[in-house]
Amino acid sequence: MNNKISLIGAPTDIGAGSRGASMGPEALRVAHIAAVLAAQGLDVLDRGNLVGPNNPWLPPVDGYRHLAEVTAWNQSVHDAVYAELADGRLPILLGGDHCLGLGSISLAFAFGQLFWGVTQPFAGAMADKVGAGRVLFAGAVLVAFGTYITPLMTTTWGLIVAVGVLSAGGAGMAGPAVLMAATTRLLPPERRGFATGIVNAGGSFGQFVMAPIAAALMAGVGWVSALQILGLVLLLTLPAAFLLRGNSLHTAQPGHKILGTREAIRGALHNPSYLMLGAGFFVCGFHVAFLATHLPGVIASCGLPTQWAGWSLALIGLFNIFGSVAMGWAVGRWRMKSLLSLVYAARAIAVIVFLLAPKTGPVVLLFSAVMGLTFLSTIPPTAGLVAKFFGTANMATLFGIVLFTHQVGGFLGAWLGGVAISAGMGWTSTGWVGVVLGMGGVAIFAWSLGSEKATAARAAATA
């Protein structure tokens, strides 16, 4: 392998319709690209920036934008690359499409976290009335379409529509509120915990399988084609929608009054335990979104090769399978609030250890495995508590509201993480915020348990 690297800047947006790409080379230098490459044992030489025609900002002619100027820039790039190859060095060209910065991309994904949550109660209400299958079908189509068009977006608002509205909204319609309600509708109470754990693990298994495939597709055909291929693959989920018929309102026991959606929501919002459940799920959303959005970037900033990021996400998915199934099994044996306290405490401790430990490949994988065990294992006990509090007739709607609070936390985790990194504060500042929130989650459920015991004691004293 040739370890002699030459960096060549091409600061131009000559073929673009919007500004941004010309800032690419300096942005990469500010991010210490030369130092990162040198840390891998490479001999790095920065050749500076090439010079070419300015962008005249004229409309396309016969489908070509600034053809003469683009040709001149390509000739300049060709000559510089040829010279480095002739000198026995491997040229790395600094440039590309930088019209969307990290802040804009983080905002789109943060909006997706929020919109995914916003759709949950509405999707749940629709599933309660018309059936889960129809809602899941519509959601899968929206996710596939949003994923396919994401590479075509060149503005912040376009990216928000593709990622934050279509993909996230579709995923919300095919998300836990609908799936968990359908699961509890189909099974008796004693089997629901383990079943919801298995359903939750199914999503994690998909992450474990698809993360390396997505990384391989990006390496083989580029990120644009990779996203569009994944969008088409999502259509393979459509047949599953036909297996889920009926709706949750059909599960009410004979003689029991079925509350309307508004009445059920009004009663839930006056239940302190339900409100505490939402607050705890807010913490969960912050943790999950920050990891899913920024862990690959954190790994890259530590100077580790790209494959560590792919395997870290895969391990989160793999170990969340074990965590979800184990939590589903535990739900039928221990108090669900105690289990939630345990999960939040484990997360906080894991983040503290990771922040203080050296950032090596094995450390990253160990951290990913621990976080995977707790990643979405909060869903089975949370869904179980909603069903315990209010029954299954309006469960999709009420669990959807709790999931909305989860995604408010997710919005802040995804967005503030990107803001902190862009502002030069580093990811560790957001990591410590996650630790504080994790301990807050422990306190919430510890208080809830104490309140529950006090209520039980008062009831026994007055009996």
C-alpha positions as a Markdown table, in Angstrom:
| # | Residue | x | y | z |
|---|---|---|---|---|
| 1 | Met | 0.0 | 0.0 | 0.0 |
| 2 | Asn | 1.2 | 3.5 | -0.9 |
| 3 | Asn | 1.5 | 5.5 | 2.3 |
| 4 | Lys | 2.4 | 8.8 | 0.6 |
| 5 | Ile | -0.7 | 11.0 | 0.6 |
| 6 | Ser | -1.1 | 14.4 | -1.1 |
| 7 | Leu | -4.0 | 16.6 | -0.2 |
| 8 | Ile | -5.3 | 18.8 | -3.1 |
| 9 | Gly | -8.0 | 21.4 | -2.5 |
| 10 | Ala | -10.5 | 22.2 | -5.2 |
| 11 | Pro | -12.5 | 25.1 | -3.7 |
| 12 | Thr | -15.2 | 25.5 | -6.3 |
| 13 | Asp | -19.0 | 25.4 | -6.6 |
| 14 | Ile | -18.7 | 26.0 | -10.4 |
| 15 | Gly | -21.4 | 23.4 | -11.4 |
| 16 | Ala | -23.7 | 24.1 | -8.4 |
| 17 | Gly | -26.9 | 26.1 | -8.2 |
| 18 | Ser | -26.3 | 27.0 | -4.5 |
| 19 | Arg | -23.3 | 28.1 | -2.5 |
| 20 | Gly | -21.4 | 25.8 | -0.1 |
| 21 | Ala | -19.1 | 23.4 | -2.0 |
| 22 | Ser | -16.3 | 25.9 | -2.3 |
| 23 | Met | -15.9 | 25.9 | 1.5 |
| 24 | Gly | -15.2 | 22.2 | 1.6 |
| 25 | Pro | -11.4 | 22.1 | 1.5 |
| 26 | Glu | -10.9 | 24.6 | 4.3 |
| 27 | Ala | -13.6 | 22.9 | 6.4 |
| 28 | Leu | -11.7 | 19.6 | 6.2 |
| 29 | Arg | -8.5 | 21.3 | 7.1 |
| 30 | Val | -10.1 | 23.0 | 10.1 |
| 31 | Ala | -11.2 | 19.5 | 11.1 |
| 32 | His | -7.5 | 18.4 | 11.0 |
| 33 | Ile | -7.8 | 16.0 | 8.2 |
| 34 | Ala | -4.0 | 16.0 | 7.7 |
| 35 | Ala | -3.3 | 15.2 | 11.4 |
| 36 | Val | -5.9 | 12.4 | 11.4 |
| 37 | Leu | -4.3 | 10.8 | 8.3 |
| 38 | Ala | -0.8 | 11.2 | 9.7 |
| 39 | Ala | -2.0 | 9.5 | 12.9 |
| 40 | Gln | -2.6 | 6.4 | 10.8 |
| 41 | Gly | 1.0 | 6.2 | 9.9 |
| 42 | Leu | 0.7 | 8.0 | 6.5 |
| 43 | Asp | 3.1 | 10.5 | 5.0 |
| 44 | Val | 0.8 | 13.5 | 4.3 |
| 45 | Leu | 1.7 | 16.5 | 2.2 |
| 46 | Asp | -0.8 | 19.3 | 1.7 |
| 47 | Arg | -0.5 | 20.8 | -1.8 |
| 48 | Gly | -2.8 | 23.7 | -1.1 |
| 49 | Asn | -5.8 | 24.7 | -3.3 |
| 50 | Leu | -6.1 | 24.7 | -7.0 |
| 51 | Val | -7.1 | 27.9 | -8.8 |
| 52 | Gly | -9.8 | 28.1 | -11.5 |
| 53 | Pro | -12.6 | 30.3 | -13.0 |
| 54 | Asn | -15.0 | 32.0 | -10.6 |
| 55 | Asn | -18.7 | 30.9 | -10.6 |
| 56 | Pro | -20.6 | 33.3 | -12.9 |
| 57 | Trp | -24.0 | 32.2 | -11.5 |
| 58 | Leu | -25.7 | 31.9 | -14.8 |
| 59 | Pro | -28.7 | 29.6 | -15.6 |
| 60 | Pro | -28.0 | 26.3 | -17.4 |
| 61 | Val | -27.7 | 26.3 | -21.1 |
| 62 | Asp | -29.0 | 23.1 | -22.9 |
| 63 | Gly | -29.0 | 21.4 | -19.5 |
| 64 | Tyr | -25.3 | 22.3 | -18.7 |
| 65 | Arg | -24.4 | 24.9 | -16.0 |
| 66 | His | -21.2 | 26.8 | -16.7 |
| 67 | Leu | -19.8 | 24.2 | -19.1 |
| 68 | Ala | -16.7 | 26.1 | -20.1 |
| 69 | Glu | -15.7 | 26.9 | -16.5 |
| 70 | Val | -16.4 | 23.3 | -15.4 |
| 71 | Thr | -14.2 | 22.0 | -18.2 |
| 72 | Ala | -11.4 | 24.3 | -17.0 |
| 73 | Trp | -11.7 | 23.2 | -13.4 |
| 74 | Asn | -11.7 | 19.5 | -14.5 |
| 75 | Gln | -8.5 | 20.1 | -16.5 |
| 76 | Ser | -6.9 | 21.7 | -13.5 |
| 77 | Val | -7.8 | 18.8 | -11.3 |
| 78 | His | -6.7 | 16.3 | -13.9 |
| 79 | Asp | -3.2 | 17.9 | -14.2 |
| 80 | Ala | -2.8 | 18.0 | -10.4 |
| 81 | Val | -3.8 | 14.4 | -9.9 |
| 82 | Tyr | -1.6 | 13.2 | -12.7 |
| 83 | Ala | 1.4 | 15.0 | -11.3 |
| 84 | Glu | 1.0 | 13.4 | -7.9 |
| 85 | Leu | 0.6 | 9.9 | -9.4 |
| 86 | Ala | 3.7 | 10.5 | -11.5 |
| 87 | Asp | 5.5 | 11.4 | -8.3 |
| 88 | Gly | 4.5 | 8.2 | -6.7 |
| 89 | Arg | 2.0 | 9.7 | -4.3 |
| 90 | Leu | -1.7 | 9.0 | -3.8 |
| 91 | Pro | -3.8 | 12.2 | -4.3 |
| 92 | Ile | -6.8 | 12.9 | -2.1 |
| 93 | Leu | -9.0 | 15.7 | -3.5 |
| 94 | Leu | -10.7 | 18.0 | -1.0 |
| 95 | Gly | -14.0 | 19.4 | -2.3 |
| 96 | Gly | -17.4 | 17.9 | -3.2 |
| 97 | Asp | -20.9 | 18.8 | -2.2 |
| 98 | His | -20.8 | 20.8 | 1.0 |
| 99 | Cys | -24.0 | 22.9 | 0.4 |
| 100 | Leu | -25.5 | 21.2 | 3.5 |
| 101 | Gly | -23.5 | 21.5 | 6.6 |
| 102 | Leu | -23.5 | 19.3 | 9.7 |
| 103 | Gly | -25.9 | 21.7 | 11.4 |
| 104 | Ser | -28.5 | 21.4 | 8.6 |
| 105 | Ile | -28.2 | 17.7 | 8.4 |
| 106 | Ser | -28.5 | 17.4 | 12.2 |
| 107 | Leu | -31.6 | 19.6 | 12.1 |
| 108 | Ala | -33.2 | 17.4 | 9.5 |
| 109 | Phe | -32.6 | 14.3 | 11.6 |
| 110 | Ala | -33.6 | 16.1 | 14.8 |
| 111 | Phe | -36.9 | 17.1 | 13.1 |
| 112 | Gly | -37.3 | 13.5 | 12.0 |
| 113 | Gln | -37.0 | 12.4 | 15.6 |
| 114 | Leu | -39.7 | 14.9 | 16.6 |
| 115 | Phe | -42.0 | 14.2 | 13.7 |
| 116 | Trp | -41.7 | 10.4 | 14.3 |
| 117 | Gly | -43.0 | 11.1 | 17.7 |
| 118 | Val | -45.8 | 13.5 | 16.5 |
| 119 | Thr | -47.2 | 10.8 | 14.2 |
| 120 | Gln | -47.3 | 8.1 | 17.0 |
| 121 | Pro | -50.6 | 9.2 | 18.7 |
| 122 | Phe | -52.3 | 10.0 | 15.4 |
| 123 | Ala | -51.2 | 6.7 | 13.9 |
| 124 | Gly | -52.2 | 4.9 | 17.0 |
| 125 | Ala | -55.7 | 6.5 | 16.9 |
| 126 | Met | -56.1 | 5.5 | 13.3 |
| 127 | Ala | -55.0 | 1.9 | 14.1 |
| 128 | Asp | -57.5 | 1.8 | 17.0 |
| 129 | Lys | -60.2 | 2.7 | 14.5 |
| 130 | Val | -59.3 | 1.2 | 11.1 |
| 131 | Gly | -56.8 | -1.5 | 12.0 |
| 132 | Ala | -53.1 | -1.7 | 12.3 |
| 133 | Gly | -52.5 | -3.3 | 8.8 |
| 134 | Arg | -53.7 | -0.4 | 6.8 |
| 135 | Val | -51.7 | 2.1 | 8.9 |
| 136 | Leu | -48.5 | -0.1 | 8.6 |
| 137 | Phe | -48.9 | -0.3 | 4.8 |
| 138 | Ala | -49.2 | 3.4 | 4.3 |
| 139 | Gly | -46.2 | 4.0 | 6.7 |
| 140 | Ala | -43.9 | 1.6 | 4.8 |
| 141 | Val | -44.7 | 3.3 | 1.5 |
| 142 | Leu | -43.8 | 6.7 | 2.9 |
| 143 | Val | -40.6 | 5.5 | 4.4 |
| 144 | Ala | -39.5 | 3.9 | 1.1 |
| 145 | Phe | -40.3 | 7.1 | -0.9 |
| 146 | Gly | -38.6 | 9.4 | 1.6 |
| 147 | Thr | -35.5 | 7.3 | 1.7 |
| 148 | Tyr | -35.3 | 7.1 | -2.1 |
| 149 | Ile | -35.6 | 10.9 | -2.7 |
| 150 | Thr | -33.2 | 11.9 | 0.2 |
| 151 | Pro | -30.1 | 12.0 | -2.0 |
| 152 | Leu | -31.9 | 14.3 | -4.4 |
| 153 | Met | -32.4 | 17.0 | -1.8 |
| 154 | Thr | -30.0 | 20.0 | -2.0 |
| 155 | Thr | -31.5 | 22.4 | 0.5 |
| 156 | Thr | -32.1 | 22.2 | 4.3 |
| 157 | Trp | -35.9 | 22.3 | 3.8 |
| 158 | Gly | -35.8 | 19.6 | 1.2 |
| 159 | Leu | -33.8 | 17.4 | 3.5 |
| 160 | Ile | -36.3 | 18.1 | 6.3 |
| 161 | Val | -39.2 | 17.0 | 4.0 |
| 162 | Ala | -37.5 | 13.8 | 2.8 |
| 163 | Val | -35.9 | 12.7 | 6.1 |
| 164 | Gly | -37.9 | 14.5 | 8.8 |
| 165 | Val | -41.4 | 14.3 | 7.3 |
| 166 | Leu | -41.7 | 11.5 | 4.8 |
| 167 | Ser | -39.2 | 8.9 | 6.2 |
| 168 | Ala | -39.8 | 9.7 | 9.8 |
| 169 | Gly | -43.5 | 10.1 | 9.5 |
| 170 | Gly | -43.8 | 6.8 | 7.7 |
| 171 | Ala | -41.7 | 5.1 | 10.3 |
| 172 | Gly | -43.9 | 6.6 | 12.9 |
| 173 | Met | -47.0 | 5.1 | 11.3 |
| 174 | Ala | -45.2 | 1.7 | 11.2 |
| 175 | Gly | -43.7 | 2.2 | 14.6 |
| 176 | Pro | -44.0 | 0.9 | 18.2 |
| 177 | Ala | -47.3 | 2.5 | 19.0 |
| 178 | Val | -49.1 | 0.5 | 16.3 |
| 179 | Leu | -47.0 | -2.7 | 16.6 |
| 180 | Met | -47.2 | -2.9 | 20.4 |
| 181 | Ala | -50.9 | -2.3 | 20.5 |
| 182 | Ala | -51.5 | -5.0 | 17.8 |
| 183 | Thr | -49.3 | -7.4 | 19.8 |
| 184 | Thr | -51.2 | -6.8 | 23.1 |
| 185 | Arg | -54.5 | -7.2 | 21.2 |
| 186 | Leu | -53.6 | -10.6 | 19.9 |
| 187 | Leu | -52.3 | -12.1 | 23.1 |
| 188 | Pro | -53.4 | -12.7 | 26.7 |
| 189 | Pro | -51.9 | -10.6 | 29.4 |
| 190 | Glu | -49.4 | -13.2 | 30.7 |
| 191 | Arg | -47.8 | -13.5 | 27.3 |
| 192 | Arg | -47.7 | -9.8 | 26.3 |
| 193 | Gly | -44.4 | -8.9 | 28.0 |
| 194 | Phe | -42.3 | -11.5 | 26.2 |
| 195 | Ala | -44.1 | -10.9 | 22.9 |
| 196 | Thr | -43.5 | -7.2 | 23.0 |
| 197 | Gly | -39.8 | -8.0 | 23.7 |
| 198 | Ile | -39.7 | -10.1 | 20.6 |
| 199 | Val | -41.3 | -7.5 | 18.4 |
| 200 | Asn | -38.9 | -4.9 | 19.8 |
| 201 | Ala | -36.0 | -7.2 | 19.0 |
| 202 | Gly | -37.2 | -7.6 | 15.4 |
| 203 | Gly | -36.3 | -4.0 | 14.7 |
| 204 | Ser | -32.9 | -4.4 | 16.3 |
| 205 | Phe | -32.2 | -7.5 | 14.3 |
| 206 | Gly | -32.9 | -5.5 | 11.2 |
| 207 | Gln | -30.4 | -2.9 | 12.3 |
| 208 | Phe | -27.8 | -5.6 | 13.0 |
| 209 | Val | -28.3 | -7.0 | 9.5 |
| 210 | Met | -28.7 | -3.8 | 7.5 |
| 211 | Ala | -26.0 | -1.6 | 9.0 |
| 212 | Pro | -23.1 | -3.6 | 7.6 |
| 213 | Ile | -25.0 | -4.0 | 4.3 |
| 214 | Ala | -25.6 | -0.3 | 4.1 |
| 215 | Ala | -21.9 | 0.4 | 4.8 |
| 216 | Ala | -20.9 | -2.1 | 2.1 |
| 217 | Leu | -23.3 | -0.5 | -0.4 |
| 218 | Met | -21.9 | 2.9 | 0.3 |
| 219 | Ala | -18.4 | 1.6 | -0.3 |
| 220 | Gly | -19.4 | -0.2 | -3.4 |
| 221 | Val | -21.9 | 2.1 | -5.2 |
| 222 | Gly | -21.7 | 5.3 | -3.3 |
| 223 | Trp | -24.1 | 6.8 | -0.7 |
| 224 | Val | -26.6 | 8.0 | -3.2 |
| 225 | Ser | -27.3 | 4.7 | -4.9 |
| 226 | Ala | -27.0 | 2.9 | -1.5 |
| 227 | Leu | -29.9 | 5.0 | 0.0 |
| 228 | Gln | -32.1 | 4.4 | -3.1 |
| 229 | Ile | -31.4 | 0.7 | -3.0 |
| 230 | Leu | -32.4 | 0.6 | 0.7 |
| 231 | Gly | -35.5 | 2.6 | -0.1 |
| 232 | Leu | -36.6 | -0.1 | -2.6 |
| 233 | Val | -35.7 | -2.9 | -0.1 |
| 234 | Leu | -38.1 | -1.3 | 2.4 |
| 235 | Leu | -41.0 | -2.2 | 0.0 |
| 236 | Leu | -40.4 | -5.9 | 0.9 |
| 237 | Thr | -42.1 | -5.2 | 4.3 |
| 238 | Leu | -45.5 | -4.5 | 2.7 |
| 239 | Pro | -46.8 | -8.1 | 2.9 |
| 240 | Ala | -46.5 | -8.0 | 6.7 |
| 241 | Ala | -49.3 | -5.4 | 6.8 |
| 242 | Phe | -51.9 | -7.9 | 5.6 |
| 243 | Leu | -51.2 | -10.2 | 8.6 |
| 244 | Leu | -52.6 | -7.6 | 11.1 |
| 245 | Arg | -56.3 | -7.2 | 10.8 |
| 246 | Gly | -58.9 | -5.8 | 13.1 |
| 247 | Asn | -58.4 | -3.0 | 15.6 |
| 248 | Ser | -57.8 | -2.6 | 19.3 |
| 249 | Leu | -61.4 | -1.5 | 20.0 |
| 250 | His | -62.6 | -5.0 | 19.4 |
| 251 | Thr | -60.7 | -6.3 | 22.4 |
| 252 | Ala | -62.9 | -4.7 | 25.1 |
| 253 | Gln | -64.4 | -7.2 | 27.4 |
| 254 | Pro | -68.2 | -7.6 | 27.3 |
| 255 | Gly | -70.0 | -5.2 | 29.6 |
| 256 | His | -67.0 | -2.8 | 29.7 |
| 257 | Lys | -67.5 | 0.7 | 28.4 |
| 258 | Ile | -65.2 | 1.7 | 25.6 |
| 259 | Leu | -63.8 | 5.2 | 26.1 |
| 260 | Gly | -63.6 | 7.6 | 23.2 |
| 261 | Thr | -60.1 | 8.8 | 22.2 |
| 262 | Arg | -60.5 | 12.2 | 23.7 |
| 263 | Glu | -61.9 | 10.9 | 27.0 |
| 264 | Ala | -59.1 | 8.3 | 27.2 |
| 265 | Ile | -56.4 | 11.0 | 26.6 |
| 266 | Arg | -58.0 | 13.3 | 29.1 |
| 267 | Gly | -57.9 | 10.7 | 31.8 |
| 268 | Ala | -54.4 | 9.6 | 31.0 |
| 269 | Leu | -53.0 | 13.2 | 31.3 |
| 270 | His | -54.5 | 13.5 | 34.8 |
| 271 | Asn | -52.7 | 10.3 | 35.9 |
| 272 | Pro | -49.4 | 11.1 | 37.7 |
| 273 | Ser | -47.8 | 7.7 | 36.9 |
| 274 | Tyr | -48.6 | 8.2 | 33.2 |
| 275 | Leu | -46.9 | 11.7 | 33.3 |
| 276 | Met | -43.8 | 10.2 | 35.0 |
| 277 | Leu | -43.7 | 7.5 | 32.4 |
| 278 | Gly | -43.6 | 10.1 | 29.7 |
| 279 | Ala | -40.8 | 12.0 | 31.5 |
| 280 | Gly | -38.7 | 8.9 | 31.8 |
| 281 | Phe | -39.2 | 8.1 | 28.1 |
| 282 | Phe | -38.0 | 11.7 | 27.2 |
| 283 | Val | -34.7 | 10.7 | 28.8 |
| 284 | Cys | -34.6 | 7.5 | 26.7 |
| 285 | Gly | -35.2 | 9.4 | 23.5 |
| 286 | Phe | -32.3 | 11.8 | 24.2 |
| 287 | His | -29.9 | 8.8 | 24.7 |
| 288 | Val | -31.1 | 6.8 | 21.7 |
| 289 | Ala | -31.1 | 9.7 | 19.2 |
| 290 | Phe | -27.7 | 11.0 | 20.2 |
| 291 | Leu | -26.2 | 7.6 | 19.8 |
| 292 | Ala | -27.9 | 6.8 | 16.5 |
| 293 | Thr | -27.1 | 10.2 | 14.9 |
| 294 | His | -23.7 | 11.0 | 16.2 |
| 295 | Leu | -21.9 | 7.8 | 17.3 |
| 296 | Pro | -20.4 | 7.2 | 13.8 |
| 297 | Gly | -19.1 | 10.8 | 13.8 |
| 298 | Val | -17.7 | 10.4 | 17.4 |
| 299 | Ile | -15.9 | 7.3 | 16.3 |
| 300 | Ala | -14.4 | 9.1 | 13.3 |
| 301 | Ser | -13.3 | 12.0 | 15.4 |
| 302 | Cys | -11.4 | 9.6 | 17.6 |
| 303 | Gly | -9.3 | 8.7 | 14.5 |
| 304 | Leu | -10.7 | 5.2 | 14.1 |
| 305 | Pro | -11.3 | 3.6 | 10.7 |
| 306 | Thr | -14.8 | 3.8 | 9.2 |
| 307 | Gln | -15.6 | 0.1 | 9.7 |
| 308 | Trp | -15.6 | 0.6 | 13.4 |
| 309 | Ala | -18.6 | 2.9 | 13.1 |
| 310 | Gly | -20.5 | 0.3 | 11.0 |
| 311 | Trp | -19.8 | -2.5 | 13.4 |
| 312 | Ser | -20.7 | -0.3 | 16.4 |
| 313 | Leu | -24.1 | 0.3 | 15.1 |
| 314 | Ala | -24.5 | -3.3 | 14.2 |
| 315 | Leu | -23.5 | -4.3 | 17.7 |
| 316 | Ile | -26.1 | -1.9 | 19.2 |
| 317 | Gly | -28.7 | -3.6 | 17.1 |
| 318 | Leu | -27.5 | -7.1 | 17.9 |
| 319 | Phe | -27.3 | -6.6 | 21.7 |
| 320 | Asn | -30.6 | -4.8 | 21.7 |
| 321 | Ile | -32.1 | -8.1 | 20.5 |
| 322 | Phe | -30.8 | -9.8 | 23.7 |
| 323 | Gly | -31.8 | -6.8 | 25.8 |
| 324 | Ser | -35.3 | -6.6 | 24.4 |
| 325 | Val | -36.0 | -10.3 | 24.7 |
| 326 | Ala | -34.6 | -10.4 | 28.2 |
| 327 | Met | -36.6 | -7.4 | 29.2 |
| 328 | Gly | -39.8 | -9.0 | 27.8 |
| 329 | Trp | -39.1 | -12.1 | 29.9 |
| 330 | Ala | -38.3 | -9.9 | 33.0 |
| 331 | Val | -41.5 | -7.9 | 32.6 |
| 332 | Gly | -43.6 | -10.9 | 33.7 |
| 333 | Arg | -41.5 | -11.4 | 36.8 |
| 334 | Trp | -40.5 | -8.1 | 38.3 |
| 335 | Arg | -42.0 | -4.6 | 38.7 |
| 336 | Met | -41.8 | -2.7 | 35.4 |
| 337 | Lys | -40.9 | 0.6 | 37.1 |
| 338 | Ser | -37.9 | -1.1 | 38.9 |
| 339 | Leu | -36.7 | -2.5 | 35.6 |
| 340 | Leu | -36.9 | 1.0 | 34.0 |
| 341 | Ser | -34.8 | 2.4 | 36.8 |
| 342 | Leu | -32.2 | -0.3 | 36.3 |
| 343 | Val | -32.0 | 0.5 | 32.5 |
| 344 | Tyr | -31.4 | 4.2 | 33.0 |
| 345 | Ala | -28.8 | 3.6 | 35.7 |
| 346 | Ala | -26.9 | 1.2 | 33.5 |
| 347 | Arg | -26.9 | 3.7 | 30.6 |
| 348 | Ala | -25.6 | 6.5 | 32.8 |
| 349 | Ile | -22.8 | 4.3 | 34.2 |
| 350 | Ala | -21.8 | 3.1 | 30.7 |
| 351 | Val | -21.6 | 6.6 | 29.3 |
| 352 | Ile | -19.4 | 7.7 | 32.2 |
| 353 | Val | -17.0 | 4.8 | 31.7 |
| 354 | Phe | -16.9 | 5.5 | 27.9 |
| 355 | Leu | -16.2 | 9.3 | 28.4 |
| 356 | Leu | -13.3 | 8.5 | 30.7 |
| 357 | Ala | -11.8 | 5.5 | 28.9 |
| 358 | Pro | -9.3 | 5.6 | 26.0 |
| 359 | Lys | -11.1 | 5.6 | 22.6 |
| 360 | Thr | -9.8 | 2.4 | 21.0 |
| 361 | Gly | -11.7 | 0.0 | 18.7 |
| 362 | Pro | -12.4 | -2.6 | 21.4 |
| 363 | Val | -13.6 | 0.1 | 23.8 |
| 364 | Val | -16.0 | 1.4 | 21.2 |
| 365 | Leu | -17.4 | -2.1 | 20.6 |
| 366 | Leu | -17.8 | -2.9 | 24.3 |
| 367 | Phe | -19.6 | 0.4 | 24.8 |
| 368 | Ser | -21.9 | -0.3 | 21.8 |
| 369 | Ala | -22.7 | -3.7 | 23.2 |
| 370 | Val | -23.6 | -2.4 | 26.7 |
| 371 | Met | -25.7 | 0.5 | 25.2 |
| 372 | Gly | -27.3 | -2.1 | 22.9 |
| 373 | Leu | -28.5 | -4.1 | 25.9 |
| 374 | Thr | -30.4 | -1.0 | 27.1 |
| 375 | Phe | -31.0 | 0.8 | 23.8 |
| 376 | Leu | -34.8 | 0.1 | 23.3 |
| 377 | Ser | -35.3 | -2.4 | 26.1 |
| 378 | Thr | -37.4 | 0.4 | 27.8 |
| 379 | Ile | -40.2 | -0.2 | 25.3 |
| 380 | Pro | -41.6 | -3.5 | 26.7 |
| 381 | Pro | -42.0 | -2.3 | 30.3 |
| 382 | Thr | -43.3 | 1.1 | 29.1 |
| 383 | Ala | -45.9 | -0.5 | 26.8 |
| 384 | Gly | -46.8 | -2.9 | 29.6 |
| 385 | Leu | -47.3 | -0.1 | 32.0 |
| 386 | Val | -49.6 | 1.7 | 29.6 |
| 387 | Ala | -51.7 | -1.5 | 29.1 |
| 388 | Lys | -51.7 | -2.0 | 32.9 |
| 389 | Phe | -52.9 | 1.6 | 33.6 |
| 390 | Phe | -55.6 | 1.9 | 30.9 |
| 391 | Gly | -56.2 | -1.5 | 29.2 |
| 392 | Thr | -55.8 | -2.2 | 25.4 |
| 393 | Ala | -58.8 | -0.5 | 23.9 |
| 394 | Asn | -57.0 | 2.9 | 23.3 |
| 395 | Met | -53.4 | 1.6 | 23.9 |
| 396 | Ala | -52.1 | 2.6 | 20.5 |
| 397 | Thr | -53.1 | 6.2 | 21.1 |
| 398 | Leu | -51.9 | 6.4 | 24.7 |
| 399 | Phe | -48.6 | 4.6 | 24.0 |
| 400 | Gly | -48.2 | 6.9 | 21.0 |
| 401 | Ile | -48.4 | 10.0 | 23.3 |
| 402 | Val | -45.7 | 8.5 | 25.5 |
| 403 | Leu | -43.6 | 7.9 | 22.4 |
| 404 | Phe | -44.0 | 11.5 | 21.4 |
| 405 | Thr | -42.2 | 12.5 | 24.7 |
| 406 | His | -39.5 | 10.0 | 23.7 |
| 407 | Gln | -39.1 | 11.8 | 20.4 |
| 408 | Val | -39.0 | 15.3 | 22.0 |
| 409 | Gly | -35.9 | 14.0 | 23.8 |
| 410 | Gly | -34.7 | 12.5 | 20.6 |
| 411 | Phe | -35.0 | 15.8 | 18.8 |
| 412 | Leu | -32.9 | 17.5 | 21.4 |
| 413 | Gly | -30.3 | 14.6 | 21.5 |
| 414 | Ala | -29.9 | 14.7 | 17.7 |
| 415 | Trp | -29.9 | 18.5 | 17.2 |
| 416 | Leu | -28.0 | 19.6 | 20.3 |
| 417 | Gly | -25.3 | 17.0 | 19.6 |
| 418 | Gly | -24.8 | 18.5 | 16.2 |
| 419 | Val | -24.8 | 22.0 | 17.5 |
| 420 | Ala | -22.3 | 21.2 | 20.2 |
| 421 | Ile | -19.9 | 19.5 | 17.7 |
| 422 | Ser | -20.3 | 22.3 | 15.2 |
| 423 | Ala | -19.6 | 24.9 | 17.8 |
| 424 | Gly | -16.3 | 23.2 | 18.8 |
| 425 | Met | -17.6 | 22.0 | 22.2 |
| 426 | Gly | -17.1 | 18.4 | 21.2 |
| 427 | Trp | -19.4 | 15.5 | 21.8 |
| 428 | Thr | -18.3 | 15.0 | 25.4 |
| 429 | Ser | -20.4 | 17.9 | 26.6 |
| 430 | Thr | -23.6 | 16.3 | 25.2 |
| 431 | Gly | -22.4 | 13.0 | 26.7 |
| 432 | Trp | -22.3 | 14.5 | 30.2 |
| 433 | Val | -25.8 | 15.9 | 29.6 |
| 434 | Gly | -26.9 | 12.3 | 28.8 |
| 435 | Val | -25.4 | 11.1 | 32.1 |
| 436 | Val | -27.4 | 13.7 | 34.1 |
| 437 | Leu | -30.6 | 12.8 | 32.3 |
| 438 | Gly | -30.0 | 9.1 | 32.9 |
| 439 | Met | -29.7 | 9.7 | 36.6 |
| 440 | Gly | -32.8 | 11.8 | 36.3 |
| 441 | Gly | -34.6 | 8.8 | 34.8 |
| 442 | Val | -33.5 | 6.7 | 37.8 |
| 443 | Ala | -34.9 | 9.4 | 40.2 |
| 444 | Ile | -38.2 | 9.6 | 38.3 |
| 445 | Phe | -39.0 | 5.9 | 38.7 |
| 446 | Ala | -37.6 | 5.7 | 42.2 |
| 447 | Trp | -40.0 | 8.6 | 43.2 |
| 448 | Ser | -42.8 | 6.9 | 41.3 |
| 449 | Leu | -42.2 | 3.6 | 43.2 |
| 450 | Gly | -42.1 | 5.4 | 46.5 |
| 451 | Ser | -45.3 | 7.3 | 45.7 |
| 452 | Glu | -47.0 | 4.0 | 44.7 |
| 453 | Lys | -46.0 | 2.3 | 48.0 |
| 454 | Ala | -47.2 | 5.3 | 50.0 |
| 455 | Thr | -50.5 | 5.2 | 48.3 |
| 456 | Ala | -50.8 | 1.5 | 49.0 |
| 457 | Ala | -50.0 | 2.0 | 52.6 |
| 458 | Arg | -52.6 | 4.7 | 53.0 |
| 459 | Ala | -55.2 | 2.4 | 51.3 |
| 460 | Ala | -54.3 | -0.4 | 53.7 |
| 461 | Ala | -54.5 | 1.9 | 56.7 |
| 462 | Thr | -58.0 | 3.1 | 55.8 |
| 463 | Ala | -59.3 | -0.4 | 54.9 |
